Amino acid sequence: MRTEELTAKILNDNPSLDNYKIAIAVAKRCDELENGATSKLNIDPNKMKSADIALMEIAQGLIVIKGFVDIEK
């Protein structure tokens, strides 16, 4: 899937998220992957960018995004 399709899937599955929160989650997962964490996908991590792997893991529900608090104004 393309990046836009993966992002749209994440947004459809998680209405409380926005592009900013997804970007933060992808960045945190990229750091984990680049520091030795194993991918939850059955792919060769040397053939894909860590950002693509992180986005795919989130889109497939393998990584749960939590820790964001919505503050009502």
N, C-alpha and C positions, 0 to 999 in steps of 0.2 A: 504494500500500500504506500501511497505517497504521504508525505508529511502532513499535507492539508487534510487528507482523508482521515489520518490517525487522530489529528487534533479535533476534527469535527466529531469523530466517534467518542472521544473522551468527553467533549462538551455535552454531547447528547446523553451519555450515560451518567454524567455527574453535573446536574444543573447548578450546583452551588459553586462550581469552579469557573474561572475565567482564564483567558490566555496568559495573564500575568502569573497566576498560581501554577498553571501547567509549566510555564517556563522555569519557575523556581524549582518545582519538583523534578523536572528533567535535569536541571543543572546539578541538583543534589545527588541524583542517581548517577549522573555522569562521573562525578567525583568519586563515588563509591566504586564504580566499575573501573575507573582508571587507577584506583588505589588497591586493586586486587580482588574485589568482589566478583563472584561468578554470576554470569548471566542466568536468568531464569528461563531463557529461550533455548531451544535446541539448535543453535547456530554457532558458527565459528566467530568469536569476537574479534579476531584479527582481520576479518574481511569486511567489517562494518564499523562505522563511526559509533562512538559510545553514545552520542546524542540520539542517533537513530534507534539503537538498542533500547535505551531508556524509554523513548517515546512508544516503541512497540510493546514493551513490558507494561507500561501504564495503560495503553489502549486495550490490551488483552486482560487486564485486571490482575496481573501477576504482582504488581506493585500498588499498594494502597496509598493514596495521598491523604494525609491527615495532619492535624496541627494548625490548620487555619481557623481563625475565629472570626465570624462575621459580627461586627459591631453595629448595632442599630443606631441611627442618628436621630 
